Amino acid sequence: MQFLQQQKQWFDKLSSRDQLSVLAGAVAVALYVLIVMLWLPLSAQQQSLLQQNEQAALSLRSVEALAQQYKTLDGGGAKKAAGGGKRNLTSLIDRLVKANNLKMKRFQPSSTGDVQLRFENSPFNSIVNLLNQLETDNSIAIKDLSISPGSATGMVDISVRLSGGA
């Protein structure tokens, strides 16, 4: 407290022109402190956020390009499978079973690449359509086939072993 009184006495002894100079200097120092303590860190943080935003935008563009490339490759893979190339037998069977509104009771792949399927109480026409699509449209060979009557007219129980074909 005594320090402030001494400063006030010193300030009062100065001429009005010197007092004005001291006040202007104090304002300049206060502004400088505000700039150094507040403005510069905020500006640096803003630049950092802008750089992070640019990096995120680059990553997004990269992901979008990869997604487009994946879609292109996935579409090419489906065309290749339809043309008799190597395909994923599991996904093909799953897609065709769903398309024919059938429900598999058992799906058992073997180490030789064959697949054993079991359908119970399924519509005969849907089963025949599924087998036709597998064999005719997708070159899947039917190795073994066992059909027995189901619990109702037009329904069958079927066990079939398929080979991946070409």
C-alpha positions in Angstrom: 0.0 0.0 0.0 2.8 2.3 0.8 4.3 1.6 -2.6 1.2 2.8 -4.3 1.2 6.0 -2.3 4.8 6.7 -3.2 4.0 6.1 -6.9 1.0 8.5 -6.6 3.2 11.1 -5.0 5.8 10.7 -7.7 3.2 10.9 -10.4 1.6 14.1 -8.9 5.1 15.8 -8.9 5.4 15.3 -12.6 4.4 18.1 -15.0 1.1 17.5 -16.9 3.0 16.8 -20.1 5.1 14.1 -18.3 2.0 12.7 -16.7 0.4 12.4 -20.2 3.5 10.6 -21.5 3.6 8.2 -18.6 -0.1 7.4 -19.1 0.4 6.9 -22.8 3.3 4.6 -22.0 1.2 2.7 -19.5 -1.6 2.2 -22.1 0.9 1.1 -24.7 2.4 -1.5 -22.3 -1.1 -2.7 -21.3 -2.0 -3.1 -25.0 1.2 -4.9 -25.6 0.6 -7.3 -22.7 -2.9 -8.0 -24.0 -1.6 -8.7 -27.5 1.1 -11.0 -26.2 -1.0 -12.7 -23.6 -4.3 -13.1 -25.5 -4.2 -12.2 -29.2 -1.1 -14.1 -30.3 -2.0 -17.5 -28.6 -5.6 -17.2 -30.0 -4.2 -16.5 -33.4 -1.8 -19.4 -33.2 -4.6 -21.7 -32.1 -6.7 -20.5 -35.0 -3.9 -21.3 -37.4 -3.5 -24.8 -35.8 -7.3 -25.4 -36.2 -7.2 -24.3 -39.8 -4.4 -26.7 -40.5 -6.2 -29.5 -38.8 -9.3 -28.7 -40.8 -7.3 -28.8 -44.1 -5.8 -32.2 -43.1 -9.3 -33.5 -42.3 -10.5 -32.3 -45.6 -7.6 -34.1 -47.4 -8.3 -37.3 -45.4 -12.0 -37.0 -46.4 -11.1 -36.6 -50.1 -8.8 -39.6 -49.8 -11.5 -41.7 -48.1 -14.1 -40.7 -50.8 -11.6 -41.6 -53.5 -11.0 -45.0 -51.9 -14.7 -45.6 -51.5 -15.3 -44.8 -55.2 -12.4 -47.1 -56.1 -13.9 -49.8 -53.9 -17.3 -49.4 -55.6 -15.7 -49.6 -59.0 -13.8 -52.7 -58.0 -16.8 -54.3 -56.3 -18.9 -53.7 -59.4 -16.1 -55.2 -61.6 -16.0 -58.2 -59.3 -19.7 -58.8 -59.6 -19.4 -58.6 -63.4 -16.5 -61.0 -63.3 -18.4 -63.5 -61.2 -21.3 -63.4 -63.6 -18.9 -64.0 -66.5 -17.6 -67.2 -64.9 -14.5 -65.9 -63.1 -13.5 -66.8 -59.6 -16.2 -65.7 -57.2 -17.2 -65.9 -53.6 -19.5 -69.0 -53.5 -20.8 -68.2 -50.0 -22.1 -64.7 -50.9 -23.5 -65.9 -54.2 -25.5 -68.7 -52.5 -26.7 -66.3 -49.8 -27.8 -63.8 -52.4 -29.7 -66.4 -54.5 -31.3 -68.0 -51.4 -32.7 -64.6 -50.3 -33.8 -63.8 -53.9 -35.8 -67.0 -54.0 -37.3 -66.4 -50.5 -35.8 -69.6 -49.1 -34.4 -70.3 -45.6 -31.4 -72.6 -45.3 -31.4 -75.0 -42.5 -27.7 -75.8 -42.8 -24.7 -74.4 -44.7 -21.5 -76.4 -44.4 -18.4 -75.6 -46.5 -15.8 -78.3 -47.0 -12.0 -78.1 -47.3 -12.3 -79.1 -51.0 -14.3 -76.0 -51.8 -17.6 -77.8 -52.0 -20.6 -76.6 -50.0 -23.4 -78.7 -48.5 -26.8 -77.1 -48.2 -29.9 -78.3 -46.4 -33.4 -76.9 -46.9 -36.4 -78.2 -45.0 -40.1 -77.8 -45.9 -39.3 -75.4 -48.8 -41.4 -74.7 -51.9 -40.4 -77.1 -54.7 -40.6 -74.4 -57.4 -38.3 -72.1 -55.4 -35.7 -74.9 -54.9 -35.7 -75.8 -58.6 -35.3 -72.1 -59.5 -32.4 -71.7 -57.1 -30.7 -74.8 -58.5 -31.2 -73.6 -62.0 -29.7 -70.2 -61.2 -26.7 -71.8 -59.5 -26.0 -74.3 -62.3 -27.1 -72.4 -65.5 -26.4 -68.8 -64.7 -23.3 -69.2 -62.4 -21.7 -72.4 -63.5 -22.0 -74.0 -60.1 -21.9 -77.8 -60.3 -24.5 -79.9 -58.4 -22.5 -82.9 -57.2 -25.1 -84.6 -55.0 -28.8 -84.0 -54.7 -31.3 -85.6 -52.4 -35.0 -84.6 -52.4 -37.8 -85.9 -50.2 -41.4 -84.8 -49.7 -42.0 -82.1 -47.1 -44.8 -81.9 -44.6 -47.3 -80.2 -47.1 -48.1 -80.4 -50.8 -45.5 -78.7 -53.0 -43.0 -78.6 -50.1 -39.8 -80.6 -50.1 -36.7 -81.4 -47.9 -33.5 -81.1 -49.9 -29.8 -81.8 -49.3 -27.5 -80.7 -52.1 -23.7 -80.6 -52.4 -22.4 -77.9 -54.7 -18.9 -77.3 -56.3 -17.6 -73.9 -57.2 -17.3 -74.7 -60.9 -15.0 -72.8 -63.1 
